[in-house]
Amino acid sequence: MDRVLFGDNQFFGVNHMSEEKARAQAMRFQNGKAIIEVLEDAYAEGIKTFMCTTHERMAEICDFFRANKDKYPDYIFYPCMPYAHKYANAAAELGMLGAVRSFLPEENKLGALLRGGISLARQDVEGLATLLIDAEMKMFAGLNTPVVFLQNVATDFLLGLGFDEAFKIFADHVRVRYLAEPAFMTMNAPMLVPRLQKLGIDNPIICTNINKAGFRMCPSIQAYEELIAQGRCRLVAMSVLASGALAPRQALEYVCQFQNIESIVFGASSRRNIAQTKQLIDELTRS
Amino acid sequence: MIRAGIVGLGKMGLSHQAMVNAHPGIELKAVCDSSGYVLDVLSKYTGVATYADYKKMLTELPLDCLFVATPSKYHAEIVAAALELGLHVFCEKPFGLEPQVGYRLAELAERKKLVNQVGYHYRFVAAFNEAKRLLDQKLIGELHHVQVEAYGPVVLRPKGSTWRAQKSEGGGALFDYACHAIDLMNYLIGPPIAVSGTVLNSVFSSDVDDEIYSTLQYSDKLYGQLATNWSDESYRKMSVRLCFWGSNGRINVDRQEIQIYLRSHDGADGFTKGWNVRYTTELTRPVWFYVRGEEYSAQIDHFVQCINTGVTSSSTFRTASDTVLVAAMLRQDAQRPRTAIALNGAANAQTQDSPAVPQRRQKSFVRSLLDRL
């Protein structure tokens, strides 16, 4: 993994600090071209990995990078699935099973429907989960996706339920079908990592909040610092700026002091902010 | 260890199950739902004991508390059964559909000294609690106007197949959505003494209301406005925003931030004259386990702490019944004949069920408008 990865919250009206800012961003980025321009800016600053949610709007971004392979031959996507609101809203509207049914792939109908129908009927979670993963991965066909993340709402929901087998199903399918490294986003890394190790998922890639403010680091910043010190997982730090609550240098100094943090993901909308953050991380990583 | 059961495994029930199961102070003994399918999957993959009949679960298992997350119309019966058995109860909002039933359950729980809590999770959002702290100390002086808005994308097309789209099941934006906004207002400044001008409108639903607008009266000097709409696709998820106007300034607050404008201030508490902004990132403390927002975890932890220490919950059956009472007042107000001032000067009595302005009159309405122009 590269040291610096580019995130996508800013493109989808997600801002943990301000709804006004989130709405302004949603307006600016409702056109895919605006997203691509920012990704090109990030690329020009040397950020070549885009960690992105499998939001349906990502399809046009994928189309762009497929069409421009000569210009961006080394561009990397880290898909993060699923886009949780899509499922939550469908569950409220269609009920649990209706939601699952609505996301089973529509193309290649006979095969997928059979696979889906049989899986549903047999309560075969593995069959269903792999179908849903395939449906989410479809838009990335032909692109470089060496790491695939399970999104934090899904990870933490399964972790809470004790639905451990799902992690194994996800990890195995991502490895076998996509020859990719399975990875997990979580807000509860100190609880998740030992659980994954018990399942035989060793040294997993974990993307989690790590910031000086202790924002959304559950159960505590101390537990996180212990986990980091143990070096039992490959860490990607997210929310390092705590959505802008921290001054960049102070925030990045905190994250960069930990040798065991492999990568840092951040999202920004302006070339200036992208350049500033990237340069700061590079500088603090060298020192 | 507190022994818990959960009844109802929809979106909220499953979310509670994840948090309850992860709580170090609770042992989840069993879950109950009418869907055999969901039960089979959970039993097979998580090993939790499952029941299709809550009565059987309550009689067979020694439990200390019960989480109720069924469709609203079943709340009262299940809660009563659990209280009779001496269980502490956490029930999903709105907490029944009839305030009288809710108050009876509140009395029963209070008499039996059982912890009783309703899932009005906005009471556990850090920014709203900060607003409460500042309002309680009258930072912006005497209030003279309040506004609460709740918008989100729940019902976005005419067809809905779940109970939320059915009036008989307790569906509809008033009880299922507006109650959050009403409860939050009750929490922050107390319940209104009267409501008027209430409009319950359908946007897409055929059987239930999708939007609610009303004027709330808190005293002879303080009025507020409520606006909720669950058919607004421009929001990514439910968004609640409150504004308070006082003699010394104004507070705007939502889940993410609190903005405070002060006409004058002595600088205490770090506030200055003019605008002050505090963000959720600085106000929110980490929870023991996070799935979908600190407030969902915090309310469950609060329930556990109340059981362990005997403290009264900050979202009780009684406060929830107050909220349902206000919702019932809104429904009643919306149904009664209304007097409105028409543009042509004639008073025009109307009810919610008959169209506000009949087709033919609409033409004359437009014509009278044109005439005036």
Interface residues (C-beta under 8 A of the other chain):
Chain A: F12 G13 V14 N15 H16 M17 S18 E19 A22 A26 H85 A88 N89 A91 A92 E93 L94 G95 M96 L97 G98 Q123 V125 V153 D156 F157 L158 L159 G160 L161 G162 F163 E165 A166 M187 N188 M191 A213 G214 F215 R216 M217 C218 P219 S220 I221 A242 S243 A245
Chain B: L9 G10 K11 L14 S15 Q17 A18 M19 N21 A22 S35 Y37 V38 D40 V41 L42 K44 Y45 T46 G47 V48 P153 V154 V155 L156 G160 S161 T162 R164 R236 K237 S239 R241 D254 R255 Q256 E257 Y279 T280 T281 E282 T284 P286 V287 W288 F289 Y290 V291 R292 E294 S297
